[in-house]
């Protein structure tokens, strides 16, 4: 009986406090709580919602593992079905021009938009610089520093990044590789949410006996 009285009292106090909270702030609070709840279930999906709240223009069916959108997220646009891996940086300004402040005391910075097309993948640790557009069906490889725009169907790698081949070639290479795993019952992204030991066992069973790729021999050298 006492517990019910305490619970009812707490609810009454909470309802009373809510009367004094503006609707806008109440909506923001509910939004934050809902994203935190989502983060416990699906972190990359919550990453998309965090980015939207920051001001990034994001399409449908995207996933963001971790990214830094900088102080101008409103200059960034991601298309549909874009997957952003961990530690990706979107840089929308060039502060280097500040070394000219003595000559141009009113200078603020050099700014540029970033646009990522539909059905793109951005690898771990990639850095995308201002005034860059990436076409549809493209892959930015891990660690790439992208300082230029690239057309659709491009595999982009390196520092500075450049096209190494077309997406169609990448598809042939990966879909004929024994290291590319498939599972009709549990595909991505559900597979990533499985317990660690289950994923570990499955992956090792599939690729455990596949040898690591040997180094390429340099011509003219033994």
PyMOL commands that place a pseudoatom at each C-alpha (Angstrom):
pseudoatom trace, name=CA, resn=UNK, resi=1, chain=A, elem=C, hetatm=0, pos=[0.000, 0.000, 0.000]
pseudoatom trace, name=CA, resn=UNK, resi=2, chain=A, elem=C, hetatm=0, pos=[2.802, 2.370, 0.961]
pseudoatom trace, name=CA, resn=UNK, resi=3, chain=A, elem=C, hetatm=0, pos=[4.667, 1.662, -2.315]
pseudoatom trace, name=CA, resn=UNK, resi=4, chain=A, elem=C, hetatm=0, pos=[1.590, 2.560, -4.374]
pseudoatom trace, name=CA, resn=UNK, resi=5, chain=A, elem=C, hetatm=0, pos=[1.219, 5.815, -2.470]
pseudoatom trace, name=CA, resn=UNK, resi=6, chain=A, elem=C, hetatm=0, pos=[4.877, 6.697, -3.109]
pseudoatom trace, name=CA, resn=UNK, resi=7, chain=A, elem=C, hetatm=0, pos=[4.581, 5.853, -6.831]
pseudoatom trace, name=CA, resn=UNK, resi=8, chain=A, elem=C, hetatm=0, pos=[1.412, 7.922, -7.199]
pseudoatom trace, name=CA, resn=UNK, resi=9, chain=A, elem=C, hetatm=0, pos=[3.051, 10.819, -5.390]
pseudoatom trace, name=CA, resn=UNK, resi=10, chain=A, elem=C, hetatm=0, pos=[6.077, 10.697, -7.715]
pseudoatom trace, name=CA, resn=UNK, resi=11, chain=A, elem=C, hetatm=0, pos=[3.799, 10.635, -10.765]
pseudoatom trace, name=CA, resn=UNK, resi=12, chain=A, elem=C, hetatm=0, pos=[1.792, 13.580, -9.436]
pseudoatom trace, name=CA, resn=UNK, resi=13, chain=A, elem=C, hetatm=0, pos=[4.991, 15.570, -8.835]
pseudoatom trace, name=CA, resn=UNK, resi=14, chain=A, elem=C, hetatm=0, pos=[6.291, 14.717, -12.337]
pseudoatom trace, name=CA, resn=UNK, resi=15, chain=A, elem=C, hetatm=0, pos=[3.009, 15.799, -13.950]
pseudoatom trace, name=CA, resn=UNK, resi=16, chain=A, elem=C, hetatm=0, pos=[3.072, 19.022, -11.966]
pseudoatom trace, name=CA, resn=UNK, resi=17, chain=A, elem=C, hetatm=0, pos=[6.651, 19.781, -13.063]
pseudoatom trace, name=CA, resn=UNK, resi=18, chain=A, elem=C, hetatm=0, pos=[5.786, 19.073, -16.701]
pseudoatom trace, name=CA, resn=UNK, resi=19, chain=A, elem=C, hetatm=0, pos=[3.154, 21.812, -16.578]
pseudoatom trace, name=CA, resn=UNK, resi=20, chain=A, elem=C, hetatm=0, pos=[5.945, 24.375, -16.263]
pseudoatom trace, name=CA, resn=UNK, resi=21, chain=A, elem=C, hetatm=0, pos=[8.128, 22.978, -19.077]
pseudoatom trace, name=CA, resn=UNK, resi=22, chain=A, elem=C, hetatm=0, pos=[7.578, 24.676, -22.476]
pseudoatom trace, name=CA, resn=UNK, resi=23, chain=A, elem=C, hetatm=0, pos=[6.329, 22.346, -25.212]
pseudoatom trace, name=CA, resn=UNK, resi=24, chain=A, elem=C, hetatm=0, pos=[9.421, 22.976, -27.334]
pseudoatom trace, name=CA, resn=UNK, resi=25, chain=A, elem=C, hetatm=0, pos=[11.767, 21.908, -24.546]
pseudoatom trace, name=CA, resn=UNK, resi=26, chain=A, elem=C, hetatm=0, pos=[9.536, 18.944, -23.735]
pseudoatom trace, name=CA, resn=UNK, resi=27, chain=A, elem=C, hetatm=0, pos=[9.706, 17.786, -27.359]
pseudoatom trace, name=CA, resn=UNK, resi=28, chain=A, elem=C, hetatm=0, pos=[13.502, 18.129, -27.358]
pseudoatom trace, name=CA, resn=UNK, resi=29, chain=A, elem=C, hetatm=0, pos=[13.701, 16.108, -24.141]
pseudoatom trace, name=CA, resn=UNK, resi=30, chain=A, elem=C, hetatm=0, pos=[11.532, 13.367, -25.581]
pseudoatom trace, name=CA, resn=UNK, resi=31, chain=A, elem=C, hetatm=0, pos=[13.634, 13.389, -28.750]
pseudoatom trace, name=CA, resn=UNK, resi=32, chain=A, elem=C, hetatm=0, pos=[16.885, 12.988, -26.785]
pseudoatom trace, name=CA, resn=UNK, resi=33, chain=A, elem=C, hetatm=0, pos=[15.442, 10.176, -24.707]
pseudoatom trace, name=CA, resn=UNK, resi=34, chain=A, elem=C, hetatm=0, pos=[14.141, 8.345, -27.781]
pseudoatom trace, name=CA, resn=UNK, resi=35, chain=A, elem=C, hetatm=0, pos=[17.563, 8.578, -29.503]
pseudoatom trace, name=CA, resn=UNK, resi=36, chain=A, elem=C, hetatm=0, pos=[19.314, 7.312, -26.371]
pseudoatom trace, name=CA, resn=UNK, resi=37, chain=A, elem=C, hetatm=0, pos=[16.908, 4.395, -26.282]
pseudoatom trace, name=CA, resn=UNK, resi=38, chain=A, elem=C, hetatm=0, pos=[17.583, 3.688, -29.968]
pseudoatom trace, name=CA, resn=UNK, resi=39, chain=A, elem=C, hetatm=0, pos=[21.359, 3.844, -29.343]
pseudoatom trace, name=CA, resn=UNK, resi=40, chain=A, elem=C, hetatm=0, pos=[21.087, 0.895, -26.965]
pseudoatom trace, name=CA, resn=UNK, resi=41, chain=A, elem=C, hetatm=0, pos=[19.363, -1.155, -29.673]
pseudoatom trace, name=CA, resn=UNK, resi=42, chain=A, elem=C, hetatm=0, pos=[20.985, 0.100, -32.897]
pseudoatom trace, name=CA, resn=UNK, resi=43, chain=A, elem=C, hetatm=0, pos=[23.908, 2.504, -32.530]
pseudoatom trace, name=CA, resn=UNK, resi=44, chain=A, elem=C, hetatm=0, pos=[24.401, 3.310, -36.254]
pseudoatom trace, name=CA, resn=UNK, resi=45, chain=A, elem=C, hetatm=0, pos=[20.689, 4.126, -36.641]
pseudoatom trace, name=CA, resn=UNK, resi=46, chain=A, elem=C, hetatm=0, pos=[20.936, 6.424, -33.624]
pseudoatom trace, name=CA, resn=UNK, resi=47, chain=A, elem=C, hetatm=0, pos=[24.004, 8.010, -35.238]
pseudoatom trace, name=CA, resn=UNK, resi=48, chain=A, elem=C, hetatm=0, pos=[21.813, 9.067, -38.154]
pseudoatom trace, name=CA, resn=UNK, resi=49, chain=A, elem=C, hetatm=0, pos=[19.323, 10.714, -35.818]
pseudoatom trace, name=CA, resn=UNK, resi=50, chain=A, elem=C, hetatm=0, pos=[22.088, 12.527, -33.923]
pseudoatom trace, name=CA, resn=UNK, resi=51, chain=A, elem=C, hetatm=0, pos=[23.424, 13.846, -37.241]
pseudoatom trace, name=CA, resn=UNK, resi=52, chain=A, elem=C, hetatm=0, pos=[19.955, 15.007, -38.319]
pseudoatom trace, name=CA, resn=UNK, resi=53, chain=A, elem=C, hetatm=0, pos=[19.541, 16.876, -35.052]
pseudoatom trace, name=CA, resn=UNK, resi=54, chain=A, elem=C, hetatm=0, pos=[22.914, 18.541, -35.652]
pseudoatom trace, name=CA, resn=UNK, resi=55, chain=A, elem=C, hetatm=0, pos=[21.711, 19.824, -39.030]
pseudoatom trace, name=CA, resn=UNK, resi=56, chain=A, elem=C, hetatm=0, pos=[23.105, 17.311, -41.533]
pseudoatom trace, name=CA, resn=UNK, resi=57, chain=A, elem=C, hetatm=0, pos=[20.818, 16.664, -44.529]
pseudoatom trace, name=CA, resn=UNK, resi=58, chain=A, elem=C, hetatm=0, pos=[20.471, 12.860, -44.601]
pseudoatom trace, name=CA, resn=UNK, resi=59, chain=A, elem=C, hetatm=0, pos=[18.466, 10.584, -46.873]
pseudoatom trace, name=CA, resn=UNK, resi=60, chain=A, elem=C, hetatm=0, pos=[16.782, 7.276, -46.077]
pseudoatom trace, name=CA, resn=UNK, resi=61, chain=A, elem=C, hetatm=0, pos=[18.295, 3.920, -45.030]
pseudoatom trace, name=CA, resn=UNK, resi=62, chain=A, elem=C, hetatm=0, pos=[21.602, 5.408, -43.857]
pseudoatom trace, name=CA, resn=UNK, resi=63, chain=A, elem=C, hetatm=0, pos=[23.862, 4.179, -41.049]
pseudoatom trace, name=CA, resn=UNK, resi=64, chain=A, elem=C, hetatm=0, pos=[26.515, 6.172, -39.192]
pseudoatom trace, name=CA, resn=UNK, resi=65, chain=A, elem=C, hetatm=0, pos=[28.910, 4.366, -36.870]
pseudoatom trace, name=CA, resn=UNK, resi=66, chain=A, elem=C, hetatm=0, pos=[30.830, 7.444, -35.749]
pseudoatom trace, name=CA, resn=UNK, resi=67, chain=A, elem=C, hetatm=0, pos=[31.560, 10.706, -37.534]
pseudoatom trace, name=CA, resn=UNK, resi=68, chain=A, elem=C, hetatm=0, pos=[32.665, 14.258, -36.895]
pseudoatom trace, name=CA, resn=UNK, resi=69, chain=A, elem=C, hetatm=0, pos=[30.541, 16.707, -38.879]
pseudoatom trace, name=CA, resn=UNK, resi=70, chain=A, elem=C, hetatm=0, pos=[32.392, 19.761, -37.584]
pseudoatom trace, name=CA, resn=UNK, resi=71, chain=A, elem=C, hetatm=0, pos=[30.920, 23.175, -36.763]
pseudoatom trace, name=CA, resn=UNK, resi=72, chain=A, elem=C, hetatm=0, pos=[29.056, 23.530, -40.109]
pseudoatom trace, name=CA, resn=UNK, resi=73, chain=A, elem=C, hetatm=0, pos=[26.920, 20.360, -40.374]
pseudoatom trace, name=CA, resn=UNK, resi=74, chain=A, elem=C, hetatm=0, pos=[24.374, 22.347, -42.415]
pseudoatom trace, name=CA, resn=UNK, resi=75, chain=A, elem=C, hetatm=0, pos=[26.857, 22.251, -45.331]
pseudoatom trace, name=CA, resn=UNK, resi=76, chain=A, elem=C, hetatm=0, pos=[26.778, 18.440, -45.494]
pseudoatom trace, name=CA, resn=UNK, resi=77, chain=A, elem=C, hetatm=0, pos=[24.333, 16.289, -47.465]
pseudoatom trace, name=CA, resn=UNK, resi=78, chain=A, elem=C, hetatm=0, pos=[24.203, 12.488, -47.539]
pseudoatom trace, name=CA, resn=UNK, resi=79, chain=A, elem=C, hetatm=0, pos=[22.031, 10.645, -50.058]
pseudoatom trace, name=CA, resn=UNK, resi=80, chain=A, elem=C, hetatm=0, pos=[20.025, 7.467, -49.550]
pseudoatom trace, name=CA, resn=UNK, resi=81, chain=A, elem=C, hetatm=0, pos=[21.653, 4.228, -48.375]
pseudoatom trace, name=CA, resn=UNK, resi=82, chain=A, elem=C, hetatm=0, pos=[24.933, 5.794, -47.255]
pseudoatom trace, name=CA, resn=UNK, resi=83, chain=A, elem=C, hetatm=0, pos=[27.024, 3.868, -44.723]
pseudoatom trace, name=CA, resn=UNK, resi=84, chain=A, elem=C, hetatm=0, pos=[29.543, 5.912, -42.734]
pseudoatom trace, name=CA, resn=UNK, resi=85, chain=A, elem=C, hetatm=0, pos=[32.145, 3.845, -40.858]
pseudoatom trace, name=CA, resn=UNK, resi=86, chain=A, elem=C, hetatm=0, pos=[33.958, 4.851, -37.677]
pseudoatom trace, name=CA, resn=UNK, resi=87, chain=A, elem=C, hetatm=0, pos=[36.089, 7.961, -37.143]
pseudoatom trace, name=CA, resn=UNK, resi=88, chain=A, elem=C, hetatm=0, pos=[35.077, 9.606, -40.415]
pseudoatom trace, name=CA, resn=UNK, resi=89, chain=A, elem=C, hetatm=0, pos=[35.654, 13.373, -40.595]
pseudoatom trace, name=CA, resn=UNK, resi=90, chain=A, elem=C, hetatm=0, pos=[33.660, 15.802, -42.702]
pseudoatom trace, name=CA, resn=UNK, resi=91, chain=A, elem=C, hetatm=0, pos=[35.592, 19.068, -42.911]
pseudoatom trace, name=CA, resn=UNK, resi=92, chain=A, elem=C, hetatm=0, pos=[33.619, 21.962, -44.362]
pseudoatom trace, name=CA, resn=UNK, resi=93, chain=A, elem=C, hetatm=0, pos=[36.083, 24.801, -43.898]
pseudoatom trace, name=CA, resn=UNK, resi=94, chain=A, elem=C, hetatm=0, pos=[39.737, 25.606, -44.495]
pseudoatom trace, name=CA, resn=UNK, resi=95, chain=A, elem=C, hetatm=0, pos=[41.135, 27.596, -41.609]
pseudoatom trace, name=CA, resn=UNK, resi=96, chain=A, elem=C, hetatm=0, pos=[44.554, 27.847, -43.212]
pseudoatom trace, name=CA, resn=UNK, resi=97, chain=A, elem=C, hetatm=0, pos=[43.609, 31.173, -44.788]
pseudoatom trace, name=CA, resn=UNK, resi=98, chain=A, elem=C, hetatm=0, pos=[43.890, 32.714, -41.326]
pseudoatom trace, name=CA, resn=UNK, resi=99, chain=A, elem=C, hetatm=0, pos=[47.647, 33.046, -41.827]
pseudoatom trace, name=CA, resn=UNK, resi=100, chain=A, elem=C, hetatm=0, pos=[46.707, 36.000, -44.062]
pseudoatom trace, name=CA, resn=UNK, resi=101, chain=A, elem=C, hetatm=0, pos=[44.931, 37.875, -41.253]
pseudoatom trace, name=CA, resn=UNK, resi=102, chain=A, elem=C, hetatm=0, pos=[47.503, 40.651, -41.141]
pseudoatom trace, name=CA, resn=UNK, resi=103, chain=A, elem=C, hetatm=0, pos=[46.886, 41.390, -44.809]
pseudoatom trace, name=CA, resn=UNK, resi=104, chain=A, elem=C, hetatm=0, pos=[43.147, 40.671, -44.646]
pseudoatom trace, name=CA, resn=UNK, resi=105, chain=A, elem=C, hetatm=0, pos=[42.100, 41.392, -41.020]
pseudoatom trace, name=CA, resn=UNK, resi=106, chain=A, elem=C, hetatm=0, pos=[38.403, 40.734, -41.745]
pseudoatom trace, name=CA, resn=UNK, resi=107, chain=A, elem=C, hetatm=0, pos=[38.917, 37.170, -43.029]
pseudoatom trace, name=CA, resn=UNK, resi=108, chain=A, elem=C, hetatm=0, pos=[36.759, 34.448, -41.464]
pseudoatom trace, name=CA, resn=UNK, resi=109, chain=A, elem=C, hetatm=0, pos=[37.614, 31.271, -43.344]
pseudoatom trace, name=CA, resn=UNK, resi=110, chain=A, elem=C, hetatm=0, pos=[37.196, 29.360, -46.590]
pseudoatom trace, name=CA, resn=UNK, resi=111, chain=A, elem=C, hetatm=0, pos=[34.013, 27.249, -46.653]
pseudoatom trace, name=CA, resn=UNK, resi=112, chain=A, elem=C, hetatm=0, pos=[32.646, 24.530, -48.920]
pseudoatom trace, name=CA, resn=UNK, resi=113, chain=A, elem=C, hetatm=0, pos=[29.779, 22.072, -49.083]
pseudoatom trace, name=CA, resn=UNK, resi=114, chain=A, elem=C, hetatm=0, pos=[30.114, 18.285, -49.037]
pseudoatom trace, name=CA, resn=UNK, resi=115, chain=A, elem=C, hetatm=0, pos=[27.667, 16.105, -50.962]
pseudoatom trace, name=CA, resn=UNK, resi=116, chain=A, elem=C, hetatm=0, pos=[27.655, 12.306, -50.892]
pseudoatom trace, name=CA, resn=UNK, resi=117, chain=A, elem=C, hetatm=0, pos=[25.503, 10.543, -53.496]
pseudoatom trace, name=CA, resn=UNK, resi=118, chain=A, elem=C, hetatm=0, pos=[23.157, 7.594, -53.089]
pseudoatom trace, name=CA, resn=UNK, resi=119, chain=A, elem=C, hetatm=0, pos=[24.342, 4.090, -52.222]
pseudoatom trace, name=CA, resn=UNK, resi=120, chain=A, elem=C, hetatm=0, pos=[27.827, 5.046, -51.052]
pseudoatom trace, name=CA, resn=UNK, resi=121, chain=A, elem=C, hetatm=0, pos=[30.211, 3.625, -48.461]
pseudoatom trace, name=CA, resn=UNK, resi=122, chain=A, elem=C, hetatm=0, pos=[32.718, 5.743, -46.510]
pseudoatom trace, name=CA, resn=UNK, resi=123, chain=A, elem=C, hetatm=0, pos=[35.502, 3.685, -44.932]
pseudoatom trace, name=CA, resn=UNK, resi=124, chain=A, elem=C, hetatm=0, pos=[37.050, 3.943, -41.484]
pseudoatom trace, name=CA, resn=UNK, resi=125, chain=A, elem=C, hetatm=0, pos=[39.074, 7.072, -40.804]
pseudoatom trace, name=CA, resn=UNK, resi=126, chain=A, elem=C, hetatm=0, pos=[38.348, 8.758, -44.124]
pseudoatom trace, name=CA, resn=UNK, resi=127, chain=A, elem=C, hetatm=0, pos=[38.657, 12.544, -44.269]
pseudoatom trace, name=CA, resn=UNK, resi=128, chain=A, elem=C, hetatm=0, pos=[36.475, 14.484, -46.685]
pseudoatom trace, name=CA, resn=UNK, resi=129, chain=A, elem=C, hetatm=0, pos=[37.515, 18.065, -47.330]
pseudoatom trace, name=CA, resn=UNK, resi=130, chain=A, elem=C, hetatm=0, pos=[35.397, 21.106, -48.347]
pseudoatom trace, name=CA, resn=UNK, resi=131, chain=A, elem=C, hetatm=0, pos=[33.773, 21.593, -51.735]
pseudoatom trace, name=CA, resn=UNK, resi=132, chain=A, elem=C, hetatm=0, pos=[33.652, 17.883, -52.566]
pseudoatom trace, name=CA, resn=UNK, resi=133, chain=A, elem=C, hetatm=0, pos=[30.926, 15.854, -54.280]
pseudoatom trace, name=CA, resn=UNK, resi=134, chain=A, elem=C, hetatm=0, pos=[30.946, 12.064, -54.523]
pseudoatom trace, name=CA, resn=UNK, resi=135, chain=A, elem=C, hetatm=0, pos=[28.785, 10.386, -57.170]
pseudoatom trace, name=CA, resn=UNK, resi=136, chain=A, elem=C, hetatm=0, pos=[26.339, 7.520, -56.599]
pseudoatom trace, name=CA, resn=UNK, resi=137, chain=A, elem=C, hetatm=0, pos=[27.489, 3.929, -56.008]
pseudoatom trace, name=CA, resn=UNK, resi=138, chain=A, elem=C, hetatm=0, pos=[30.958, 4.953, -54.865]
pseudoatom trace, name=CA, resn=UNK, resi=139, chain=A, elem=C, hetatm=0, pos=[33.275, 3.698, -52.125]
pseudoatom trace, name=CA, resn=UNK, resi=140, chain=A, elem=C, hetatm=0, pos=[35.702, 5.888, -50.197]
pseudoatom trace, name=CA, resn=UNK, resi=141, chain=A, elem=C, hetatm=0, pos=[38.315, 3.508, -48.803]
pseudoatom trace, name=CA, resn=UNK, resi=142, chain=A, elem=C, hetatm=0, pos=[39.606, 3.533, -45.234]
pseudoatom trace, name=CA, resn=UNK, resi=143, chain=A, elem=C, hetatm=0, pos=[42.007, 6.375, -44.473]
pseudoatom trace, name=CA, resn=UNK, resi=144, chain=A, elem=C, hetatm=0, pos=[41.416, 8.212, -47.744]
pseudoatom trace, name=CA, resn=UNK, resi=145, chain=A, elem=C, hetatm=0, pos=[41.865, 11.984, -47.771]
pseudoatom trace, name=CA, resn=UNK, resi=146, chain=A, elem=C, hetatm=0, pos=[39.351, 13.266, -50.304]
pseudoatom trace, name=CA, resn=UNK, resi=147, chain=A, elem=C, hetatm=0, pos=[40.245, 16.720, -51.598]
pseudoatom trace, name=CA, resn=UNK, resi=148, chain=A, elem=C, hetatm=0, pos=[38.521, 16.509, -54.994]
pseudoatom trace, name=CA, resn=UNK, resi=149, chain=A, elem=C, hetatm=0, pos=[35.133, 15.510, -56.399]
pseudoatom trace, name=CA, resn=UNK, resi=150, chain=A, elem=C, hetatm=0, pos=[34.639, 12.136, -58.104]
pseudoatom trace, name=CA, resn=UNK, resi=151, chain=A, elem=C, hetatm=0, pos=[31.994, 10.763, -60.494]
pseudoatom trace, name=CA, resn=UNK, resi=152, chain=A, elem=C, hetatm=0, pos=[29.564, 7.913, -59.855]
pseudoatom trace, name=CA, resn=UNK, resi=153, chain=A, elem=C, hetatm=0, pos=[30.764, 4.300, -59.661]
pseudoatom trace, name=CA, resn=UNK, resi=154, chain=A, elem=C, hetatm=0, pos=[34.211, 5.182, -58.299]
pseudoatom trace, name=CA, resn=UNK, resi=155, chain=A, elem=C, hetatm=0, pos=[36.451, 3.336, -55.834]
pseudoatom trace, name=CA, resn=UNK, resi=156, chain=A, elem=C, hetatm=0, pos=[38.445, 6.111, -54.166]
pseudoatom trace, name=CA, resn=UNK, resi=157, chain=A, elem=C, hetatm=0, pos=[41.657, 5.501, -52.220]
pseudoatom trace, name=CA, resn=UNK, resi=158, chain=A, elem=C, hetatm=0, pos=[44.796, 7.207, -50.962]
pseudoatom trace, name=CA, resn=UNK, resi=159, chain=A, elem=C, hetatm=0, pos=[46.151, 10.573, -49.829]
pseudoatom trace, name=CA, resn=UNK, resi=160, chain=A, elem=C, hetatm=0, pos=[45.385, 12.572, -51.830]
pseudoatom trace, name=CA, resn=UNK, resi=161, chain=A, elem=C, hetatm=0, pos=[42.557, 10.274, -52.881]
pseudoatom trace, name=CA, resn=UNK, resi=162, chain=A, elem=C, hetatm=0, pos=[42.240, 9.115, -56.466]
pseudoatom trace, name=CA, resn=UNK, resi=163, chain=A, elem=C, hetatm=0, pos=[40.136, 6.610, -58.405]
pseudoatom trace, name=CA, resn=UNK, resi=164, chain=A, elem=C, hetatm=0, pos=[41.785, 3.176, -58.408]
pseudoatom trace, name=CA, resn=UNK, resi=165, chain=A, elem=C, hetatm=0, pos=[39.066, 1.470, -60.468]
pseudoatom trace, name=CA, resn=UNK, resi=166, chain=A, elem=C, hetatm=0, pos=[35.343, 1.427, -61.137]
pseudoatom trace, name=CA, resn=UNK, resi=167, chain=A, elem=C, hetatm=0, pos=[32.731, -0.047, -58.807]
pseudoatom trace, name=CA, resn=UNK, resi=168, chain=A, elem=C, hetatm=0, pos=[31.971, -2.780, -61.362]
pseudoatom trace, name=CA, resn=UNK, resi=169, chain=A, elem=C, hetatm=0, pos=[35.541, -4.122, -61.042]
pseudoatom trace, name=CA, resn=UNK, resi=170, chain=A, elem=C, hetatm=0, pos=[35.362, -3.953, -57.244]
pseudoatom trace, name=CA, resn=UNK, resi=171, chain=A, elem=C, hetatm=0, pos=[32.145, -5.970, -57.405]
pseudoatom trace, name=CA, resn=UNK, resi=172, chain=A, elem=C, hetatm=0, pos=[33.784, -8.707, -59.476]
pseudoatom trace, name=CA, resn=UNK, resi=173, chain=A, elem=C, hetatm=0, pos=[36.782, -8.849, -57.132]
pseudoatom trace, name=CA, resn=UNK, resi=174, chain=A, elem=C, hetatm=0, pos=[34.788, -9.004, -53.909]
pseudoatom trace, name=CA, resn=UNK, resi=175, chain=A, elem=C, hetatm=0, pos=[31.870, -11.182, -54.999]
pseudoatom trace, name=CA, resn=UNK, resi=176, chain=A, elem=C, hetatm=0, pos=[34.253, -13.880, -56.294]
pseudoatom trace, name=CA, resn=UNK, resi=177, chain=A, elem=C, hetatm=0, pos=[36.400, -13.734, -53.138]
pseudoatom trace, name=CA, resn=UNK, resi=178, chain=A, elem=C, hetatm=0, pos=[36.142, -16.486, -50.525]
pseudoatom trace, name=CA, resn=UNK, resi=179, chain=A, elem=C, hetatm=0, pos=[36.540, -13.769, -47.894]
pseudoatom trace, name=CA, resn=UNK, resi=180, chain=A, elem=C, hetatm=0, pos=[33.181, -12.255, -48.821]
pseudoatom trace, name=CA, resn=UNK, resi=181, chain=A, elem=C, hetatm=0, pos=[30.677, -13.993, -46.567]
pseudoatom trace, name=CA, resn=UNK, resi=182, chain=A, elem=C, hetatm=0, pos=[26.939, -14.376, -47.082]
pseudoatom trace, name=CA, resn=UNK, resi=183, chain=A, elem=C, hetatm=0, pos=[24.179, -15.672, -44.850]
pseudoatom trace, name=CA, resn=UNK, resi=184, chain=A, elem=C, hetatm=0, pos=[20.591, -16.081, -46.051]
pseudoatom trace, name=CA, resn=UNK, resi=185, chain=A, elem=C, hetatm=0, pos=[19.218, -16.171, -42.504]
pseudoatom trace, name=CA, resn=UNK, resi=186, chain=A, elem=C, hetatm=0, pos=[21.064, -13.251, -40.972]
pseudoatom trace, name=CA, resn=UNK, resi=187, chain=A, elem=C, hetatm=0, pos=[22.548, -10.650, -43.323]
pseudoatom trace, name=CA, resn=UNK, resi=188, chain=A, elem=C, hetatm=0, pos=[23.941, -7.179, -42.605]
pseudoatom trace, name=CA, resn=UNK, resi=189, chain=A, elem=C, hetatm=0, pos=[23.200, -5.197, -40.465]
pseudoatom trace, name=CA, resn=UNK, resi=190, chain=A, elem=C, hetatm=0, pos=[21.505, -7.803, -38.238]
pseudoatom trace, name=CA, resn=UNK, resi=191, chain=A, elem=C, hetatm=0, pos=[24.647, -9.963, -38.298]
pseudoatom trace, name=CA, resn=UNK, resi=192, chain=A, elem=C, hetatm=0, pos=[26.672, -7.170, -36.646]
pseudoatom trace, name=CA, resn=UNK, resi=193, chain=A, elem=C, hetatm=0, pos=[24.253, -7.091, -33.710]
pseudoatom trace, name=CA, resn=UNK, resi=194, chain=A, elem=C, hetatm=0, pos=[24.710, -10.789, -32.905]
pseudoatom trace, name=CA, resn=UNK, resi=195, chain=A, elem=C, hetatm=0, pos=[26.721, -11.724, -29.779]
pseudoatom trace, name=CA, resn=UNK, resi=196, chain=A, elem=C, hetatm=0, pos=[30.491, -11.536, -30.256]
pseudoatom trace, name=CA, resn=UNK, resi=197, chain=A, elem=C, hetatm=0, pos=[31.114, -15.278, -29.804]
pseudoatom trace, name=CA, resn=UNK, resi=198, chain=A, elem=C, hetatm=0, pos=[28.494, -16.219, -32.417]
pseudoatom trace, name=CA, resn=UNK, resi=199, chain=A, elem=C, hetatm=0, pos=[30.006, -13.843, -34.978]
pseudoatom trace, name=CA, resn=UNK, resi=200, chain=A, elem=C, hetatm=0, pos=[33.545, -14.972, -34.104]
pseudoatom trace, name=CA, resn=UNK, resi=201, chain=A, elem=C, hetatm=0, pos=[32.693, -18.655, -34.552]
pseudoatom trace, name=CA, resn=UNK, resi=202, chain=A, elem=C, hetatm=0, pos=[30.880, -18.083, -37.856]
pseudoatom trace, name=CA, resn=UNK, resi=203, chain=A, elem=C, hetatm=0, pos=[33.612, -15.924, -39.406]
pseudoatom trace, name=CA, resn=UNK, resi=204, chain=A, elem=C, hetatm=0, pos=[36.466, -18.211, -38.335]
pseudoatom trace, name=CA, resn=UNK, resi=205, chain=A, elem=C, hetatm=0, pos=[34.633, -21.259, -39.659]
pseudoatom trace, name=CA, resn=UNK, resi=206, chain=A, elem=C, hetatm=0, pos=[34.271, -19.566, -43.039]
pseudoatom trace, name=CA, resn=UNK, resi=207, chain=A, elem=C, hetatm=0, pos=[37.671, -17.903, -43.503]
pseudoatom trace, name=CA, resn=UNK, resi=208, chain=A, elem=C, hetatm=0, pos=[39.888, -19.571, -40.891]
pseudoatom trace, name=CA, resn=UNK, resi=209, chain=A, elem=C, hetatm=0, pos=[41.718, -21.737, -43.451]
pseudoatom trace, name=CA, resn=UNK, resi=210, chain=A, elem=C, hetatm=0, pos=[42.008, -19.076, -46.161]
pseudoatom trace, name=CA, resn=UNK, resi=211, chain=A, elem=C, hetatm=0, pos=[45.669, -17.950, -46.414]
pseudoatom trace, name=CA, resn=UNK, resi=212, chain=A, elem=C, hetatm=0, pos=[46.559, -14.266, -46.120]
pseudoatom trace, name=CA, resn=UNK, resi=213, chain=A, elem=C, hetatm=0, pos=[47.401, -12.625, -49.448]
pseudoatom trace, name=CA, resn=UNK, resi=214, chain=A, elem=C, hetatm=0, pos=[51.118, -12.817, -50.231]
pseudoatom trace, name=CA, resn=UNK, resi=215, chain=A, elem=C, hetatm=0, pos=[53.155, -9.651, -50.918]
pseudoatom trace, name=CA, resn=UNK, resi=216, chain=A, elem=C, hetatm=0, pos=[53.604, -8.718, -54.560]
pseudoatom trace, name=CA, resn=UNK, resi=217, chain=A, elem=C, hetatm=0, pos=[57.076, -9.279, -55.950]
pseudoatom trace, name=CA, resn=UNK, resi=218, chain=A, elem=C, hetatm=0, pos=[58.818, -6.165, -57.208]
pseudoatom trace, name=CA, resn=UNK, resi=219, chain=A, elem=C, hetatm=0, pos=[60.066, -6.462, -60.762]
pseudoatom trace, name=CA, resn=UNK, resi=220, chain=A, elem=C, hetatm=0, pos=[63.836, -6.557, -61.086]
pseudoatom trace, name=CA, resn=UNK, resi=221, chain=A, elem=C, hetatm=0, pos=[64.361, -7.413, -57.408]
pseudoatom trace, name=CA, resn=UNK, resi=222, chain=A, elem=C, hetatm=0, pos=[64.729, -10.775, -55.706]
for i in range(1, 222): cmd.bond("trace and resi %d" % i, "trace and resi %d" % (i + 1))
show_as sticks, trace
zoom trace
